[in-house]
Amino acid sequence: MTDTIVPDSEHRGLVGRLPARLRAFALLARFDRPIGWWLLFWPGAWAVALAGGAVARWELIWWLLLGSIAMRGAGCVYNDIVDRDLDRQVARTATRPVASGAVSVRAAWVWLVALSLVGFVVLLQLHLPAALVAIGSLLPVAAYPFMKRITWWPQAWLGIVFSWAALVGWVEVAGRLTWPGALLYAGSIAWVIGYDTIYALQDIEDDVLVGVRSSARALGPRVRGGVAVFYLLALLFWSGAVWLVRPDPLALVALLPVGGHFLWQVATLRTADGAGALARFRSNRNAGALMFLGCVVVGTTL
């Protein structure tokens, strides 16, 4: 049972109790690793809160969470279909359902469509401008699996994709994209590059063998410094967004908790410690929650 559940699964018990066939589909959508949908969800929640909709549009936040679960799952299925040959060559990904043959490519496409239909239901809850912005994410999402083959910085493309909910949430609440929303999005991209560089530390040796590129490989011994720079950029962009919403130095205090969390991540990161890198990557769920609380404080005290 457990040999088909990768080492970084968080819900071994829940997923492990499923019948083998259903378990394979759950693993394919990464339902055993909720960290992915939290990271996809938080930028949208930030946008709703900072734009002043945390109370008035609370139901939108729940819809964004459902959409994040479904579309993160769909994205993982698509990624595994595209990467099935590469995945077979990497120890950590060789047991993925499509790569291992537990789920056929055809069945994976059917599962992808089913998850996308859930995302479509969420799309119907949005006003037209925000819905069009959401649809605009499809092309970057489709291109992402190929980035690791053509650039040393696929994490930057992931940042574009995983931060997209910030644009959707902002346009839905504010009616159009304004500078605070754009800066929030830019900061989220920097945040994603930082945390996914940490995540990529687990795969450096295998990536070298199969020729997969990553920011962790590009930075080499400067990984800690590189992550620090991206986290600092995230805080600078977010500070700009907060200032434009509420030009008061006290408003910037709302970013201190997430800034402190980033400092802890960088200070305790050890590039040769795969388990430690995974723990710090996962801790960005907490960083996202701290940022959300800051956005709620600023957005609801206008």
Backbone as CSV, one residue per row, in Angstrom:
resi,resn,N_x,N_y,N_z,CA_x,CA_y,CA_z,C_x,C_y,C_z
1,MET,0.828,-1.203,0.000,0.000,0.000,0.000,0.860,1.250,0.000
2,THR,1.812,1.317,0.941,2.572,2.542,1.092,3.658,2.712,0.046
3,ASP,3.985,1.647,-0.688,5.060,1.806,-1.655,4.631,2.641,-2.852
4,THR,3.350,2.928,-2.995,2.905,3.782,-4.083,2.680,5.215,-3.617
5,ILE,2.931,5.468,-2.314,2.756,6.813,-1.767,4.134,7.416,-1.564
6,VAL,4.411,8.523,-2.242,5.749,9.094,-2.233,6.108,9.591,-0.847
7,PRO,7.433,9.755,-0.552,7.868,10.080,0.801,7.290,11.371,1.365
8,ASP,6.952,12.349,0.515,6.466,13.611,1.062,4.947,13.678,1.142
9,SER,4.263,12.526,1.055,2.823,12.510,1.260,2.518,12.932,2.697
10,GLU,1.488,13.770,2.846,1.108,14.240,4.168,-0.044,13.432,4.752
11,HIS,-0.864,12.815,3.905,-2.053,12.113,4.377,-1.965,10.628,4.023
12,ARG,-0.908,9.992,4.475,-0.726,8.577,4.161,-1.928,7.746,4.618
13,GLY,-2.407,7.993,5.837,-3.503,7.196,6.355,-4.761,7.329,5.537
14,LEU,-5.165,8.556,5.218,-6.388,8.808,4.474,-6.312,8.219,3.073
15,VAL,-5.253,8.537,2.355,-5.106,8.031,0.991,-4.828,6.535,0.996
16,GLY,-4.063,6.080,1.979,-3.704,4.671,2.041,-4.890,3.751,2.271
17,ARG,-5.977,4.268,2.841,-7.156,3.441,3.094,-8.044,3.274,1.868
18,LEU,-7.799,4.061,0.835,-8.606,3.945,-0.376,-8.306,2.641,-1.105
19,PRO,-9.276,2.092,-1.832,-8.982,0.947,-2.706,-7.867,1.327,-3.685
20,ALA,-7.101,0.348,-4.085,-5.904,0.607,-4.886,-6.194,1.459,-6.120
21,ARG,-7.308,1.158,-6.812,-7.618,1.899,-8.035,-7.911,3.362,-7.745
22,LEU,-8.736,3.606,-6.731,-9.055,4.989,-6.367,-7.834,5.707,-5.808
23,ARG,-7.011,4.959,-5.066,-5.810,5.574,-4.501,-4.898,6.108,-5.601
24,ALA,-4.795,5.377,-6.692,-3.937,5.819,-7.785,-4.404,7.163,-8.350
25,PHE,-5.718,7.339,-8.482,-6.236,8.609,-8.999,-6.058,9.729,-7.978
26,ALA,-6.202,9.393,-6.687,-5.975,10.400,-5.649,-4.527,10.867,-5.646
27,LEU,-3.616,9.919,-5.813,-2.194,10.274,-5.872,-1.883,11.081,-7.118
28,LEU,-2.534,10.754,-8.218,-2.303,11.466,-9.473,-2.675,12.938,-9.338
29,ALA,-3.743,13.226,-8.597,-4.174,14.610,-8.377,-3.498,15.224,-7.157
30,ARG,-2.576,14.480,-6.518,-1.840,14.943,-5.337,-2.759,15.269,-4.164
31,PHE,-3.848,14.525,-4.030,-4.725,14.753,-2.886,-4.032,14.391,-1.572
32,ASP,-2.947,13.612,-1.666,-2.184,13.266,-0.471,-1.238,14.382,-0.049
33,ARG,-1.122,15.418,-0.880,-0.209,16.526,-0.593,-0.946,17.850,-0.722
34,PRO,-1.727,18.222,0.281,-2.541,19.437,0.198,-1.735,20.726,0.143
35,ILE,-0.441,20.670,0.434,0.366,21.884,0.396,0.237,22.574,-0.965
36,GLY,0.111,21.805,-2.031,0.034,22.397,-3.366,-1.178,23.272,-3.556
37,TRP,-2.355,22.794,-3.087,-3.532,23.631,-3.306,-3.544,24.820,-2.351
38,TRP,-2.931,24.700,-1.170,-2.829,25.870,-0.294,-1.982,26.960,-0.950
39,LEU,-0.873,26.563,-1.550,0.000,27.540,-2.187,-0.663,28.180,-3.402
40,LEU,-1.499,27.436,-4.097,-2.238,27.988,-5.223,-3.352,28.913,-4.750
41,PHE,-3.943,28.576,-3.607,-5.082,29.323,-3.080,-4.717,30.659,-2.457
42,TRP,-3.625,30.713,-1.690,-3.346,31.894,-0.892,-3.298,33.205,-1.677
43,PRO,-2.648,33.289,-2.852,-2.629,34.584,-3.550,-4.025,35.116,-3.865
44,GLY,-4.966,34.248,-4.204,-6.333,34.692,-4.454,-6.988,35.209,-3.194
45,ALA,-6.767,34.510,-2.070,-7.329,34.953,-0.793,-6.731,36.294,-0.385
46,TRP,-5.418,36.473,-0.612,-4.791,37.766,-0.307,-5.465,38.890,-1.086
47,ALA,-5.691,38.643,-2.371,-6.261,39.683,-3.221,-7.653,40.080,-2.757
48,VAL,-8.466,39.089,-2.440,-9.822,39.379,-1.958,-9.752,40.205,-0.681
49,ALA,-8.876,39.813,0.242,-8.776,40.500,1.532,-8.217,41.902,1.380
50,LEU,-7.125,42.065,0.626,-6.498,43.377,0.495,-7.390,44.347,-0.267
51,ALA,-8.202,43.827,-1.183,-9.125,44.674,-1.940,-10.361,45.039,-1.118
52,GLY,-10.438,44.536,0.114,-11.530,44.904,0.995,-12.706,43.957,0.994
53,GLY,-12.525,42.736,0.448,-13.651,41.818,0.326,-13.653,40.653,1.284
54,ALA,-12.785,40.686,2.322,-12.685,39.534,3.225,-14.002,39.233,3.923
55,VAL,-14.771,40.266,4.259,-16.051,40.076,4.938,-17.196,40.027,3.933
56,ALA,-17.264,41.041,3.081,-18.391,41.138,2.142,-18.393,40.009,1.122
57,ARG,-17.209,39.493,0.763,-17.124,38.440,-0.256,-16.505,37.169,0.330
58,TRP,-16.869,36.840,1.564,-16.277,35.663,2.202,-16.535,34.391,1.415
59,GLU,-17.700,34.324,0.744,-18.012,33.102,-0.013,-17.078,32.933,-1.204
60,LEU,-16.579,34.053,-1.738,-15.632,33.982,-2.851,-14.355,33.275,-2.420
61,ILE,-13.927,33.521,-1.200,-12.716,32.874,-0.694,-12.886,31.355,-0.681
62,TRP,-14.062,30.860,-0.278,-14.310,29.424,-0.282,-14.381,28.867,-1.697
63,TRP,-14.958,29.612,-2.617,-14.973,29.164,-4.011,-13.553,29.079,-4.570
64,LEU,-12.722,30.052,-4.215,-11.338,30.025,-4.676,-10.586,28.826,-4.112
65,LEU,-10.908,28.449,-2.873,-10.271,27.264,-2.291,-10.686,26.008,-3.056
66,LEU,-11.984,25.873,-3.340,-12.442,24.713,-4.109,-11.799,24.693,-5.486
67,GLY,-11.740,25.859,-6.129,-11.107,25.930,-7.446,-9.638,25.573,-7.391
68,SER,-8.965,25.967,-6.324,-7.545,25.652,-6.185,-7.323,24.154,-6.037
69,ILE,-8.174,23.492,-5.255,-8.050,22.044,-5.086,-8.245,21.323,-6.421
70,ALA,-9.308,21.723,-7.136,-9.618,21.045,-8.399,-8.566,21.338,-9.469
71,MET,-8.186,22.604,-9.623,-7.287,22.960,-10.722,-5.838,22.596,-10.416
72,ARG,-5.473,22.586,-9.144,-4.147,22.068,-8.830,-4.081,20.595,-9.182
73,GLY,-5.161,19.863,-8.859,-5.218,18.456,-9.227,-5.159,18.259,-10.727
74,ALA,-5.915,19.062,-11.463,-5.908,18.963,-12.928,-4.524,19.280,-13.481
75,GLY,-3.879,20.299,-12.910,-2.542,20.657,-13.374,-1.540,19.550,-13.128
76,CYS,-1.649,18.871,-11.984,-0.746,17.769,-11.686,-0.966,16.596,-12.638
77,VAL,-2.227,16.320,-12.956,-2.522,15.240,-13.901,-1.905,15.561,-15.264
78,TYR,-2.117,16.790,-15.726,-1.553,17.204,-17.019,-0.028,17.128,-16.990
79,ASN,0.582,17.613,-15.903,2.027,17.591,-15.776,2.558,16.156,-15.842
80,ASP,1.859,15.216,-15.176,2.324,13.829,-15.156,2.146,13.146,-16.512
81,ILE,1.121,13.554,-17.255,0.954,13.019,-18.607,2.127,13.451,-19.481
82,VAL,2.455,14.726,-19.414,3.543,15.275,-20.236,4.897,14.732,-19.798
83,ASP,5.100,14.611,-18.482,6.419,14.273,-17.937,6.607,12.791,-17.652
84,ARG,5.717,11.936,-18.137,5.777,10.529,-17.725,7.114,9.869,-18.053
85,ASP,7.749,10.230,-19.167,9.037,9.615,-19.506,10.154,10.124,-18.598
86,LEU,10.146,11.427,-18.302,11.133,11.976,-17.371,10.933,11.420,-15.969
87,ASP,9.673,11.308,-15.556,9.379,10.843,-14.203,9.921,9.446,-13.954
88,ARG,9.926,8.614,-14.983,10.423,7.245,-14.811,11.917,7.215,-14.497
89,GLN,12.631,8.295,-14.803,14.079,8.339,-14.616,14.503,8.968,-13.291
90,VAL,13.547,9.501,-12.527,13.844,10.170,-11.262,13.272,9.339,-10.122
91,ALA,14.107,9.025,-9.132,13.688,8.126,-8.051,12.422,8.623,-7.348
92,ARG,12.346,9.931,-7.065,11.216,10.458,-6.298,9.915,10.446,-7.082
93,THR,9.995,10.437,-8.432,8.777,10.524,-9.241,8.472,9.253,-10.027
94,ALA,9.334,8.262,-9.925,9.149,7.050,-10.726,7.881,6.284,-10.366
95,THR,7.394,6.461,-9.132,6.192,5.746,-8.710,4.911,6.520,-8.976
96,ARG,4.993,7.672,-9.616,3.774,8.412,-9.938,2.876,7.543,-10.816
97,PRO,1.570,7.657,-10.654,0.647,6.702,-11.287,0.790,6.540,-12.795
98,VAL,0.973,7.635,-13.518,1.101,7.502,-14.976,2.457,6.926,-15.327
99,ALA,3.517,7.413,-14.699,4.864,6.914,-14.984,4.995,5.432,-14.665
100,SER,4.365,4.995,-13.584,4.478,3.587,-13.175,3.495,2.672,-13.891
101,GLY,2.524,3.241,-14.590,1.527,2.440,-15.287,0.301,2.119,-14.452
102,ALA,0.223,2.634,-13.224,-0.952,2.374,-12.383,-2.207,3.021,-12.955
103,VAL,-2.030,4.119,-13.680,-3.129,4.794,-14.383,-2.714,4.978,-15.829
104,SER,-3.567,4.571,-16.753,-3.240,4.725,-18.173,-3.324,6.188,-18.573
105,VAL,-2.685,6.515,-19.668,-2.730,7.890,-20.169,-4.169,8.285,-20.507
106,ARG,-4.913,7.368,-21.084,-6.307,7.667,-21.427,-7.138,7.952,-20.180
107,ALA,-6.988,7.124,-19.148,-7.735,7.343,-17.905,-7.315,8.654,-17.247
108,ALA,-6.047,8.994,-17.371,-5.563,10.254,-16.810,-6.233,11.450,-17.490
109,TRP,-6.407,11.377,-18.797,-7.091,12.462,-19.513,-8.544,12.587,-19.052
110,VAL,-9.205,11.466,-18.831,-10.596,11.507,-18.340,-10.644,12.159,-16.968
111,TRP,-9.722,11.818,-16.095,-9.640,12.396,-14.754,-9.364,13.896,-14.834
112,LEU,-8.514,14.274,-15.771,-8.214,15.687,-15.989,-9.474,16.465,-16.365
113,VAL,-10.279,15.907,-17.248,-11.519,16.568,-17.660,-12.480,16.694,-16.479
114,ALA,-12.589,15.642,-15.678,-13.498,15.672,-14.530,-13.104,16.765,-13.543
115,LEU,-11.823,16.875,-13.250,-11.355,17.918,-12.343,-11.576,19.309,-12.938
116,SER,-11.381,19.420,-14.237,-11.576,20.706,-14.909,-13.036,21.142,-14.863
117,LEU,-13.948,20.189,-14.874,-15.373,20.528,-14.783,-15.699,21.150,-13.425
118,VAL,-15.033,20.677,-12.372,-15.207,21.305,-11.062,-14.699,22.744,-11.118
119,GLY,-13.573,22.938,-11.766,-13.048,24.286,-11.943,-13.994,25.160,-12.729
120,PHE,-14.690,24.570,-13.694,-15.651,25.329,-14.502,-16.826,25.805,-13.646
121,VAL,-17.258,24.978,-12.714,-18.331,25.383,-11.798,-17.892,26.603,-10.988
122,VAL,-16.635,26.597,-10.538,-16.111,27.754,-9.802,-16.051,28.980,-10.711
123,LEU,-15.664,28.770,-11.950,-15.589,29.873,-12.916,-16.938,30.565,-13.072
124,LEU,-18.010,29.799,-13.021,-19.355,30.358,-13.189,-19.753,31.270,-12.036
125,GLN,-19.029,31.225,-10.928,-19.347,32.083,-9.788,-18.760,33.483,-9.944
126,LEU,-17.917,33.679,-10.943,-17.214,34.949,-11.126,-17.945,35.849,-12.104
127,HIS,-17.762,37.156,-11.927,-18.233,38.097,-12.928,-17.360,37.974,-14.176
128,LEU,-17.876,38.473,-15.300,-17.208,38.239,-16.582,-15.754,38.698,-16.604
129,PRO,-15.408,39.910,-16.133,-13.993,40.313,-16.206,-13.061,39.342,-15.485
130,ALA,-13.436,38.934,-14.272,-12.594,37.998,-13.523,-12.574,36.626,-14.185
131,ALA,-13.705,36.204,-14.752,-13.759,34.912,-15.436,-12.821,34.906,-16.641
132,LEU,-12.763,36.016,-17.360,-11.856,36.108,-18.515,-10.404,36.059,-18.070
133,VAL,-10.111,36.712,-16.945,-8.752,36.641,-16.403,-8.410,35.199,-16.041
134,ALA,-9.344,34.495,-15.417,-9.111,33.101,-15.040,-8.848,32.232,-16.267
135,ILE,-9.630,32.438,-17.310,-9.436,31.664,-18.542,-8.064,31.947,-19.148
136,GLY,-7.589,33.175,-18.953,-6.282,33.534,-19.485,-5.130,32.744,-18.891
137,SER,-5.366,32.035,-17.783,-4.300,31.241,-17.165,-4.047,29.934,-17.905
138,LEU,-4.960,29.523,-18.760,-4.861,28.191,-19.359,-3.593,28.021,-20.192
139,LEU,-3.225,29.026,-20.964,-2.030,28.904,-21.807,-0.753,28.796,-20.968
140,PRO,-0.536,29.689,-19.975,0.656,29.505,-19.128,0.686,28.159,-18.408
141,VAL,-0.479,27.685,-17.963,-0.537,26.390,-17.290,-0.117,25.273,-18.246
142,ALA,-0.623,25.324,-19.479,-0.297,24.290,-20.466,1.181,24.295,-20.823
143,ALA,1.811,25.465,-20.764,3.219,25.574,-21.155,4.171,25.163,-20.039
144,TYR,3.708,25.196,-18.798,4.631,25.007,-17.680,5.441,23.710,-17.717
145,PRO,4.849,22.536,-17.974,5.656,21.308,-17.923,6.852,21.304,-18.870
146,PHE,6.818,22.144,-19.896,7.906,22.158,-20.870,9.030,23.107,-20.472
147,MET,8.797,23.964,-19.469,9.779,24.981,-19.111,11.071,24.385,-18.580
148,LYS,10.966,23.272,-17.838,12.174,22.675,-17.269,13.103,22.116,-18.346
149,ARG,12.585,22.018,-19.572,13.403,21.525,-20.678,14.101,22.653,-21.432
150,ILE,13.612,23.890,-21.273,14.130,24.985,-22.110,14.713,26.150,-21.310
151,THR,14.533,26.172,-19.992,15.063,27.281,-19.198,15.582,26.777,-17.864
152,TRP,16.571,27.475,-17.330,17.082,27.148,-16.009,16.166,27.668,-14.907
153,TRP,15.149,28.423,-15.285,14.280,29.046,-14.294,12.818,28.673,-14.507
154,PRO,12.495,27.378,-14.518,11.074,26.994,-14.614,10.275,27.482,-13.413
155,GLN,10.980,27.744,-12.297,10.297,28.262,-11.099,9.672,29.631,-11.367
156,ALA,10.274,30.409,-12.259,9.700,31.714,-12.599,8.370,31.531,-13.324
157,TRP,8.316,30.549,-14.221,7.053,30.278,-14.922,6.006,29.732,-13.953
158,LEU,6.464,28.891,-13.027,5.538,28.397,-12.004,4.975,29.563,-11.190
159,GLY,5.819,30.557,-10.935,5.355,31.736,-10.216,4.242,32.452,-10.954
160,ILE,4.377,32.569,-12.264,3.335,33.195,-13.077,2.025,32.420,-12.940
161,VAL,2.124,31.097,-12.980,0.939,30.240,-12.933,0.329,30.188,-11.534
162,PHE,1.165,29.934,-10.536,0.645,29.719,-9.183,0.200,31.014,-8.499
163,SER,0.525,32.140,-9.088,0.097,33.428,-8.529,-1.136,33.981,-9.225
164,TRP,-1.619,33.300,-10.239,-2.673,33.836,-11.096,-3.954,34.162,-10.326
165,ALA,-4.222,33.414,-9.268,-5.435,33.659,-8.484,-5.455,35.060,-7.904
166,ALA,-4.272,35.663,-7.698,-4.233,37.037,-7.199,-4.885,37.984,-8.191
167,LEU,-4.650,37.761,-9.472,-5.277,38.592,-10.502,-6.779,38.367,-10.534
168,VAL,-7.179,37.108,-10.441,-8.608,36.774,-10.475,-9.330,37.394,-9.290
169,GLY,-8.796,37.189,-8.099,-9.432,37.704,-6.894,-9.510,39.219,-6.881
170,TRP,-8.445,39.876,-7.335,-8.438,41.340,-7.327,-9.468,41.904,-8.303
171,VAL,-9.486,41.369,-9.514,-10.431,41.862,-10.520,-11.866,41.575,-10.091
172,GLU,-12.106,40.441,-9.451,-13.453,40.108,-9.011,-13.959,41.094,-7.963
173,VAL,-13.101,41.504,-7.045,-13.528,42.407,-5.970,-13.437,43.872,-6.395
174,ALA,-12.339,44.241,-7.045,-12.118,45.649,-7.396,-12.747,46.041,-8.727
175,GLY,-13.100,45.061,-9.555,-13.713,45.356,-10.849,-12.738,45.459,-11.993
176,ARG,-11.489,45.752,-11.682,-10.448,45.840,-12.706,-9.093,45.691,-12.024
177,LEU,-8.068,45.440,-12.819,-6.730,45.307,-12.258,-6.131,46.694,-12.047
178,THR,-5.759,46.990,-10.822,-5.112,48.253,-10.491,-3.712,47.964,-9.951
179,TRP,-2.943,49.026,-9.677,-1.555,48.845,-9.270,-1.377,47.989,-8.015
180,PRO,-2.208,48.168,-6.985,-2.020,47.288,-5.817,-2.156,45.805,-6.168
181,GLY,-3.133,45.479,-7.014,-3.309,44.094,-7.433,-2.124,43.592,-8.233
182,ALA,-1.586,44.442,-9.108,-0.432,44.049,-9.916,0.797,43.816,-9.045
183,LEU,1.001,44.691,-8.048,2.148,44.521,-7.154,1.990,43.284,-6.274
184,LEU,0.771,43.015,-5.850,0.516,41.795,-5.078,0.866,40.570,-5.907
185,TYR,0.493,40.580,-7.166,0.797,39.479,-8.084,2.304,39.334,-8.279
186,ALA,2.990,40.452,-8.498,4.439,40.407,-8.696,5.142,39.848,-7.467
187,GLY,4.696,40.267,-6.282,5.294,39.735,-5.065,5.054,38.253,-4.903
188,SER,3.886,37.800,-5.312,3.583,36.380,-5.226,4.490,35.571,-6.145
189,ILE,4.787,36.106,-7.330,5.700,35.415,-8.250,7.061,35.228,-7.589
190,ALA,7.575,36.289,-6.955,8.866,36.190,-6.276,8.812,35.178,-5.139
191,TRP,7.702,35.164,-4.413,7.516,34.201,-3.324,7.559,32.765,-3.856
192,VAL,6.867,32.507,-4.953,6.841,31.160,-5.537,8.238,30.745,-5.976
193,ILE,8.972,31.635,-6.624,10.333,31.296,-7.052,11.175,30.906,-5.835
194,GLY,11.008,31.656,-4.737,11.770,31.346,-3.533,11.440,29.981,-2.976
195,TYR,10.144,29.714,-2.751,9.816,28.436,-2.111,10.021,27.255,-3.041
196,ASP,9.834,27.428,-4.357,10.028,26.281,-5.246,11.506,26.010,-5.488
197,THR,12.349,27.006,-5.315,13.793,26.761,-5.336,14.178,25.878,-4.163
198,ILE,13.587,26.145,-3.000,13.820,25.283,-1.829,13.352,23.859,-2.132
199,TYR,12.165,23.735,-2.731,11.631,22.410,-3.047,12.548,21.661,-4.010
200,ALA,13.118,22.380,-4.981,13.956,21.748,-6.003,15.257,21.203,-5.437
201,LEU,15.637,21.607,-4.232,16.856,21.081,-3.629,16.800,19.572,-3.454
202,GLN,15.595,19.015,-3.317,15.460,17.570,-3.121,15.883,16.768,-4.346
203,ASP,15.801,17.396,-5.523,15.960,16.645,-6.775,17.237,16.970,-7.539
204,ILE,18.153,17.720,-6.942,19.311,18.197,-7.703,20.093,17.056,-8.335
205,GLU,20.394,16.016,-7.567,21.205,14.921,-8.102,20.506,14.230,-9.263
206,ASP,19.228,13.917,-9.099,18.475,13.273,-10.183,18.321,14.211,-11.369
207,ASP,18.112,15.488,-11.101,17.958,16.450,-12.189,19.215,16.540,-13.039
208,VAL,20.366,16.452,-12.400,21.633,16.463,-13.145,21.712,15.249,-14.059
209,LEU,21.310,14.092,-13.546,21.416,12.855,-14.324,20.520,12.869,-15.553
210,VAL,19.290,13.416,-15.418,18.343,13.367,-16.533,18.292,14.672,-17.324
211,GLY,19.072,15.666,-16.910,19.146,16.907,-17.660,18.005,17.875,-17.425
212,VAL,17.329,17.760,-16.269,16.251,18.687,-15.939,16.845,19.939,-15.298
213,ARG,16.386,21.095,-15.717,16.925,22.359,-15.218,16.052,22.904,-14.088
214,SER,16.684,23.673,-13.204,15.942,24.277,-12.099,16.727,25.461,-11.560
215,SER,16.033,26.326,-10.830,16.699,27.469,-10.215,17.695,27.010,-9.154
216,ALA,17.407,25.886,-8.479,18.341,25.367,-7.480,19.671,24.986,-8.127
217,ARG,19.608,24.371,-9.303,20.834,24.037,-10.022,21.516,25.290,-10.534
218,ALA,20.745,26.243,-11.023,21.321,27.472,-11.567,22.040,28.279,-10.485
219,LEU,21.475,28.318,-9.288,22.075,29.092,-8.205,23.261,28.372,-7.569
220,GLY,23.253,27.044,-7.621,24.361,26.273,-7.075,24.585,26.565,-5.598
221,PRO,25.825,26.928,-5.209,26.114,27.177,-3.786,25.488,28.471,-3.257
222,ARG,24.861,29.241,-4.135,24.262,30.515,-3.725,22.754,30.391,-3.513
223,VAL,22.278,29.174,-3.280,20.838,28.965,-3.150,20.251,29.779,-2.007
224,ARG,20.872,29.728,-0.842,20.320,30.458,0.304,20.227,31.949,0.011
225,GLY,21.274,32.508,-0.571,21.253,33.917,-0.914,20.202,34.228,-1.960
226,GLY,20.050,33.322,-2.922,19.049,33.527,-3.962,17.639,33.505,-3.405
227,VAL,17.362,32.539,-2.533,16.036,32.474,-1.904,15.778,33.739,-1.100
228,ALA,16.799,34.211,-0.370,16.654,35.438,0.423,16.302,36.623,-0.463
229,VAL,16.938,36.718,-1.615,16.662,37.829,-2.536,15.220,37.781,-3.026
230,PHE,14.749,36.604,-3.392,13.374,36.499,-3.900,12.354,36.785,-2.804
231,TYR,12.623,36.331,-1.603,11.715,36.641,-0.491,11.719,38.143,-0.197
232,LEU,12.881,38.769,-0.294,12.954,40.217,-0.083,12.177,40.954,-1.169
233,LEU,12.304,40.496,-2.412,11.537,41.104,-3.499,10.036,40.963,-3.250
234,ALA,9.628,39.798,-2.777,8.215,39.589,-2.476,7.731,40.611,-1.452
235,LEU,8.505,40.799,-0.387,8.119,41.748,0.647,8.087,43.178,0.131
236,LEU,9.013,43.527,-0.746,9.035,44.883,-1.314,7.804,45.130,-2.188
237,PHE,7.484,44.176,-3.039,6.293,44.321,-3.890,5.025,44.390,-3.036
238,TRP,4.945,43.518,-2.031,3.763,43.519,-1.164,3.666,44.816,-0.363
239,SER,4.817,45.350,0.047,4.801,46.632,0.756,4.238,47.729,-0.136
240,GLY,4.615,47.694,-1.420,4.059,48.663,-2.350,2.563,48.528,-2.500
241,ALA,2.080,47.286,-2.565,0.634,47.059,-2.681,-0.094,47.569,-1.448
242,VAL,0.438,47.261,-0.280,-0.185,47.703,0.973,-0.185,49.228,1.065
243,TRP,0.925,49.843,0.678,1.031,51.306,0.756,0.020,51.989,-0.155
244,LEU,-0.178,51.434,-1.341,-1.140,52.037,-2.265,-2.577,51.879,-1.764
245,VAL,-2.838,50.795,-1.039,-4.172,50.601,-0.471,-4.374,51.477,0.761
246,ARG,-3.334,51.535,1.602,-3.429,52.321,2.828,-2.080,52.979,3.109
247,PRO,-1.873,54.222,2.648,-0.581,54.908,2.807,-0.320,55.346,4.242
248,ASP,-0.023,54.375,5.068,0.222,54.610,6.481,1.344,53.665,6.916
249,PRO,2.424,54.189,7.497,3.525,53.301,7.916,3.072,52.158,8.806
250,LEU,2.032,52.383,9.615,1.556,51.315,10.486,1.000,50.136,9.697
251,ALA,0.484,50.422,8.500,-0.065,49.338,7.683,1.022,48.332,7.304
252,LEU,2.250,48.806,7.138,3.345,47.932,6.747,3.720,46.952,7.861
253,VAL,3.329,47.292,9.097,3.598,46.388,10.218,2.903,45.046,10.000
254,ALA,1.826,45.053,9.237,1.084,43.814,8.975,1.928,42.787,8.237
255,LEU,3.012,43.230,7.594,3.876,42.313,6.851,5.015,41.750,7.706
256,LEU,5.179,42.252,8.916,6.291,41.788,9.753,6.232,40.297,10.071
257,PRO,5.054,39.734,10.393,5.039,38.289,10.685,5.502,37.425,9.519
258,VAL,5.023,37.716,8.321,5.450,36.888,7.188,6.924,37.147,6.877
259,GLY,7.386,38.388,7.073,8.804,38.668,6.887,9.663,37.894,7.869
260,GLY,9.216,37.803,9.115,9.945,37.014,10.104,9.978,35.543,9.760
261,HIS,8.886,35.053,9.196,8.835,33.644,8.793,9.830,33.375,7.660
262,PHE,9.904,34.277,6.698,10.879,34.131,5.614,12.304,34.120,6.163
263,LEU,12.563,34.994,7.136,13.905,35.061,7.736,14.251,33.724,8.382
264,TRP,13.289,33.118,9.079,13.537,31.809,9.684,13.849,30.764,8.619
265,GLN,13.082,30.770,7.529,13.318,29.786,6.469,14.742,29.871,5.940
266,VAL,15.163,31.082,5.613,16.485,31.272,5.021,17.584,30.948,6.030
267,ALA,17.419,31.397,7.266,18.460,31.203,8.279,18.677,29.734,8.616
268,THR,17.634,28.923,8.515,17.743,27.506,8.908,17.854,26.562,7.717
269,LEU,17.876,27.096,6.500,17.930,26.250,5.307,19.308,25.637,5.147
270,ARG,19.355,24.339,4.939,20.603,23.628,4.661,20.434,22.930,3.317
271,THR,21.238,23.316,2.357,21.027,22.861,0.980,21.212,21.357,0.814
272,ALA,21.976,20.730,1.679,22.203,19.283,1.561,21.195,18.464,2.350
273,ASP,20.276,19.119,3.024,19.291,18.434,3.870,17.948,18.408,3.144
274,GLY,17.674,17.308,2.433,16.439,17.214,1.665,15.197,17.272,2.531
275,ALA,15.225,16.582,3.679,14.067,16.582,4.573,13.825,17.976,5.140
276,GLY,14.904,18.679,5.463,14.773,20.034,5.973,14.244,20.986,4.916
277,ALA,14.693,20.799,3.681,14.203,21.639,2.592,12.709,21.421,2.390
278,LEU,12.277,20.157,2.461,10.847,19.865,2.309,10.033,20.517,3.423
279,ALA,10.546,20.462,4.652,9.834,21.062,5.779,9.706,22.574,5.609
280,ARG,10.748,23.219,5.125,10.690,24.669,4.933,9.811,25.042,3.755
281,PHE,9.829,24.217,2.726,8.889,24.423,1.617,7.452,24.342,2.118
282,ARG,7.142,23.289,2.865,5.785,23.119,3.372,5.369,24.250,4.310
283,SER,6.336,24.841,5.002,6.011,25.892,5.956,5.450,27.133,5.274
284,ASN,5.531,27.194,3.957,4.972,28.341,3.250,3.443,28.352,3.280
285,ARG,2.836,27.238,3.668,1.400,27.266,3.962,1.144,28.231,5.115
286,ASN,2.027,28.202,6.126,1.902,29.119,7.251,2.244,30.550,6.834
287,ALA,3.262,30.682,5.977,3.611,32.015,5.486,2.424,32.629,4.750
288,GLY,1.730,31.811,3.949,0.558,32.303,3.236,-0.543,32.741,4.182
289,ALA,-0.721,32.001,5.277,-1.747,32.354,6.267,-1.399,33.657,6.960
290,LEU,-0.113,33.853,7.278,0.317,35.104,7.911,0.097,36.291,6.974
291,MET,0.394,36.095,5.705,0.169,37.155,4.729,-1.324,37.460,4.596
292,PHE,-2.146,36.429,4.632,-3.593,36.622,4.540,-4.109,37.452,5.712
293,LEU,-3.650,37.137,6.898,-4.081,37.900,8.068,-3.671,39.365,7.936
294,GLY,-2.470,39.600,7.416,-2.035,40.971,7.186,-2.917,41.697,6.181
295,CYS,-3.300,40.998,5.128,-4.179,41.599,4.113,-5.572,41.883,4.674
296,VAL,-6.051,40.990,5.533,-7.351,41.221,6.168,-7.299,42.483,7.015
297,VAL,-6.254,42.634,7.810,-6.119,43.803,8.680,-6.093,45.087,7.860
298,VAL,-5.276,45.106,6.806,-5.162,46.319,5.985,-6.444,46.564,5.188
299,GLY,-6.980,45.502,4.587,-8.136,45.662,3.702,-9.428,45.989,4.402
300,THR,-9.547,45.629,5.682,-10.808,45.866,6.392,-10.745,47.082,7.313
301,THR,-9.646,47.825,7.278,-9.525,49.014,8.126,-9.343,50.272,7.291
302,LEU,-9.875,50.250,6.060,-9.750,51.412,5.186,-10.606,52.561,5.693
